[in-house]
Amino acid sequence: MNNHPKDATQTIEHDAHDLQKRLQQVHMPGWVGDFRKFIMRGNVMDMAVGMVVGAAFTAIVNSVVTNLLTPVIAVLTGGIDFSNLYVVLKGPRLPTLAAEKAAGAITLNIGLFLNALIQFLIIAFFIFWLMRIIGRIMNNQAAKPEEAPKPSTEEVLLSEIRDLLAAANPKAAEEVTAKLAEADKSPNPTAQT
């Protein structure tokens, strides 16, 4: 066998071509192709990116609420904790919810529900204000006036010609100005002659 590099390259190319033919002969169910098309659609990829960013954003919001807002609210409300507010449906009556759960009691956990509801309202309030601030920033950026476009070289030259004509013959300049005004009002300026 000749170990010449050219022969090795040809062998690899031939093997790759053979493998490609064999893969084409393998029968795949129709749904595999449909699934591949579905996954590669742009909106599915956008949704996947959105979910990853949303998970990261959730971590930020939870950190702000847990570490910044909740302690302030706890100080303002005197540290009210609803977690031990519950109703025992079946089982012994004990002083804490943890003790009830350990004893196997069946309880309505009203306090845990209230804590979750309060947490939700805090998060919703935080997101509301965050989106409002972002919206104002976006509106301020969009409201900045754009500079008027500079006239093209043709427009500058035509203005100079108009001014020269007006200086030489004011009546002709008035006629030209009137025709230009009519052409601007016309829906099809090329039809005017």
C-alpha positions in Angstrom: 0.0 0.0 0.0 1.3 3.4 -0.9 1.2 5.9 2.0 1.4 8.9 -0.2 -0.5 11.9 1.2 -2.5 12.3 -2.0 -3.7 8.6 -1.7 -4.7 9.1 2.0 -6.7 12.2 1.1 -8.5 10.4 -1.7 -9.3 7.4 0.6 -10.7 9.7 3.3 -12.8 11.6 0.7 -14.1 8.2 -0.7 -15.0 6.9 2.8 -16.8 10.2 3.6 -18.7 9.9 0.3 -19.6 6.3 1.1 -20.8 7.2 4.6 -22.9 10.0 3.2 -24.6 7.6 0.7 -25.3 5.1 3.5 -26.9 7.8 5.7 -29.1 8.9 2.8 -30.3 5.3 2.5 -31.3 5.0 6.1 -35.1 5.5 6.4 -36.1 8.1 8.9 -39.7 8.6 9.8 -41.3 11.7 8.4 -41.8 13.3 11.8 -38.0 13.5 12.2 -37.7 16.0 9.4 -40.7 17.9 10.6 -39.2 18.1 14.1 -35.8 19.3 12.7 -37.6 22.1 10.8 -39.7 23.0 13.8 -36.6 23.3 16.1 -34.6 25.3 13.6 -37.4 27.9 13.0 -36.5 31.3 14.2 -39.3 31.8 16.7 -38.4 28.6 18.5 -34.8 29.7 18.9 -36.0 33.1 20.0 -38.2 31.5 22.6 -35.3 29.4 23.9 -33.1 32.5 24.2 -36.0 34.3 25.9 -36.4 31.5 28.4 -32.7 31.5 29.3 -32.7 35.3 29.7 -36.0 35.0 31.7 -34.5 32.5 34.1 -31.5 34.9 34.7 -33.9 37.8 35.1 -36.0 35.8 37.6 -32.9 35.3 39.7 -32.2 39.0 39.7 -35.8 39.9 40.6 -35.9 37.3 43.4 -32.6 38.6 44.8 -33.8 42.2 44.8 -37.1 41.2 46.5 -35.6 38.8 49.0 -32.4 40.8 49.9 -33.6 44.4 49.5 -37.3 44.8 49.6 -38.5 42.1 52.0 -36.2 43.2 54.9 -37.5 46.8 54.5 -41.1 45.6 54.5 -40.4 43.4 57.5 -39.1 46.5 59.4 -42.0 48.6 58.4 -44.6 45.9 59.4 -42.9 45.0 62.6 -41.7 41.6 61.3 -45.2 40.0 60.8 -44.8 36.4 59.7 -47.8 34.5 58.5 -46.1 31.2 58.1 -47.6 29.8 61.3 -51.1 30.8 60.4 -52.9 27.5 59.6 -56.0 25.5 60.3 -55.7 21.8 61.4 -58.1 19.6 59.5 -57.0 16.3 61.0 -54.4 15.5 63.6 -53.0 16.9 66.8 -53.0 20.7 67.6 -49.4 21.8 68.0 -47.9 25.3 68.3 -46.1 25.4 64.9 -46.8 24.3 61.3 -43.5 22.5 61.2 -44.5 20.5 64.3 -47.9 19.7 62.7 -46.3 18.5 59.5 -43.8 16.3 61.5 -46.8 14.8 63.4 -48.5 14.0 60.0 -51.4 16.5 60.5 -53.4 17.6 57.5 -53.5 21.4 57.5 -54.8 24.4 55.5 -51.7 26.5 55.2 -53.3 29.9 55.0 -50.1 31.7 56.2 -47.9 30.2 53.5 -50.5 31.2 50.9 -50.5 34.7 52.2 -46.7 34.8 52.2 -46.7 33.6 48.6 -49.3 36.2 47.7 -47.4 39.0 49.3 -44.2 37.9 47.6 -46.0 37.9 44.3 -47.4 41.4 44.8 -43.9 42.6 45.8 -42.4 41.1 42.6 -45.2 42.4 40.4 -44.7 45.9 41.9 -41.0 45.7 41.4 -41.3 44.6 37.7 -44.0 47.2 37.1 -41.6 50.0 38.2 -38.7 48.5 36.4 -40.6 48.2 33.1 -42.0 51.7 33.6 -38.4 53.1 34.0 -37.2 51.1 31.0 -40.1 52.4 28.9 -39.4 56.0 29.8 -35.7 55.6 28.9 -36.7 54.0 25.6 -39.2 56.8 24.9 -36.6 59.5 25.7 -34.2 57.9 23.3 -36.8 57.7 20.6 -38.0 61.3 21.2 -34.6 62.8 20.5 -35.0 64.9 17.4 -33.0 63.8 14.4 -30.9 66.3 12.6 -32.5 67.5 9.4 -30.8 65.8 6.4 -28.4 68.0 4.6 -29.6 68.9 1.1 -28.0 67.1 -1.8 -25.6 68.8 -4.2 -28.3 69.0 -6.8 -30.7 70.7 -4.3 -28.0 73.2 -3.4 -27.2 74.0 -7.0 -30.9 74.3 -7.9 -31.4 76.7 -5.0 -28.5 78.8 -6.2 -29.9 78.9 -9.8 -33.3 79.8 -8.5 -31.8 82.7 -6.4 -29.8 83.9 -9.4 -32.9 83.8 -11.7 -35.0 85.6 -9.0 -32.4 88.4 -8.8 -32.3 88.8 -12.6 -36.0 88.4 -13.3 -38.4 88.5 -10.3 -41.5 87.8 -12.4 -40.0 84.6 -13.9 -39.0 83.5 -10.4 -42.6 83.9 -9.2 -43.9 81.8 -12.1 -41.4 79.1 -11.4 -42.2 79.1 -7.7 -46.0 78.8 -8.5 -45.4 75.9 -10.9 -43.3 74.1 -8.3 -46.0 74.6 -5.7 -48.6 73.1 -8.1 -46.3 70.2 -8.9 -45.9 69.5 -5.1 -49.7 69.4 -4.7 -50.2 67.1 -7.7 -50.5 63.3 -7.0 -48.5 62.6 -10.2 -45.9 65.3 -10.7 -44.5 63.7 -13.9 -47.9 64.3 -15.6 -47.4 68.1 -15.3 -45.5 69.9 -18.1 
